[in-house]
Amino acid sequence: MQLRPKKIAKQDQSVDDQFDEIRNTVTVAMQQDPEVAAAGASYLLVTKLLERIGDRIVNLAEELVYNQTGEIIELNQSRIRPDGD
């Protein structure tokens, strides 16, 4: 099995984007109808946990690259600075 860490990081970015979209949608729904607040809070918790699972998978991919190559890489897109450092 070939490890594709950049593909994993790209998929995690997609998960992060979906989380942001869901969070915004649920927040608006909760503001418009307070009766959905309890269900909305649960939904937000579950989506945040799924987002964190994605982050942990990226961390595991980084560790696997290190174990296989000895190279330390940063795959978390939010930690990569635009100037490449």
C-alpha positions in Angstrom: 0.0 0.0 0.0 1.4 3.4 -1.0 1.0 6.3 1.4 -0.3 9.4 -0.2 0.0 12.1 2.5 -0.8 15.1 0.3 -4.0 13.4 -0.9 -5.0 12.7 2.8 -4.3 16.4 3.6 -6.4 17.5 0.7 -9.3 15.3 1.8 -9.0 16.7 5.3 -9.3 20.2 3.9 -12.5 19.1 2.2 -13.8 17.8 5.6 -12.9 21.1 7.2 -14.7 23.0 4.5 -17.8 20.8 4.9 -17.7 21.3 8.7 -17.6 25.1 8.3 -20.6 24.9 5.9 -22.6 22.6 8.3 -21.7 24.8 11.3 -23.0 27.9 9.6 -26.2 26.2 8.4 -27.0 24.8 11.8 -26.2 28.0 13.6 -28.5 30.0 11.3 -31.3 27.3 11.8 -30.8 27.5 15.6 -31.1 31.3 15.5 -34.2 31.2 13.4 -36.0 28.5 15.4 -34.9 28.1 19.0 -36.8 24.8 19.2 -34.1 23.2 17.1 -31.3 24.3 19.5 -31.0 21.0 21.4 -30.8 18.9 18.2 -28.6 21.5 16.6 -26.2 21.4 19.5 -25.9 17.7 19.2 -25.4 17.9 15.5 -22.6 20.5 15.9 -20.9 18.2 18.4 -21.0 15.2 16.1 -19.7 17.2 13.1 -16.9 18.7 15.2 -15.9 15.2 16.4 -15.8 14.0 12.7 -13.7 17.0 11.8 -11.3 16.2 14.6 -11.0 12.6 13.3 -9.9 14.0 10.0 -7.2 16.0 11.8 -6.0 13.0 13.6 -5.8 11.0 10.4 -3.5 13.8 9.0 -1.4 13.5 12.1 -1.1 9.7 11.6 -0.1 10.3 8.0 2.7 12.6 9.1 3.9 10.0 11.6 3.8 7.3 8.9 5.9 9.5 6.6 8.4 10.1 9.4 8.6 6.4 10.2 9.1 5.4 6.6 11.5 8.2 5.5 12.7 10.0 8.6 11.4 13.2 7.0 9.3 15.6 9.1 6.5 17.0 7.1 3.6 19.4 7.9 0.3 18.3 6.2 -2.1 20.4 8.2 -3.0 23.2 5.7 -3.8 25.7 8.5 -0.3 25.4 9.8 1.4 25.8 6.4 2.4 29.4 5.9 1.7 31.0 2.4 5.5 31.6 1.9 6.1 27.9 2.1 7.7 27.8 5.5 
